[in-house]
């Protein structure tokens, strides 16, 4: 027979399920050089977010991108999130000087980038360059 604690734990897990599904549907993953190279080699559209958890602009970008990737044509985007504070080698490899940098690739070719952009239309235009 279920205990009160187990029922509460199940209810809490069920409440978080939509958020877990939304995150996985977006394909957001922590940047890994091997996975990034594999995505490039297969010609996939890629977004690299240079992100910091303390960055207000990054939070705005994250919400905008989360909405945009719900569109069918943008749902194919592979999103790699680079932690500005913890992945300094990757930040340098991408030539990023600051957090809130968005870089799009079409396969192995960089096709666009922006820094500090919070306009939904501008970010959507950038993402479409990779498709």
C-alpha positions, 0 to 999 in steps of 0.5 A: 500500500502506498505511503503518503510520502510515496504519493507526494513524491509521485505527485511532485515527479508528475508535476515536473514531467512537462518541464523535462519533456520540454527540455528534451524536445528542444535537444539542448545539451551541454557542449561536448566537442565529440558530439558537436563534431559528429553533428557537424559531420552529419550536416545538421543545423546547430546552435551554440549558446555561450551561456551563463546561469547568472546572465539576465540576457542569457535567460531571455535568450533561453526563453525565446529559443525555447519558444522558437524551437517549437516551430516544426522547421526549427525543431531540428536544430541541435542546441549545444550550451557552453557554460561561460564560466566552466568551459573556458576552452570551448568559449575561446575555441568559438571566439566568444568574448562574452556570455549571451553569444549565439552562433549558428552552423550549417554542418561545419560552416558557421553561418551567423552569430550575435551577441546580447540579442534579445529580439525574438525576430532577430534570433529567429532570423539567426536560427533560420540561417542554419536550416 
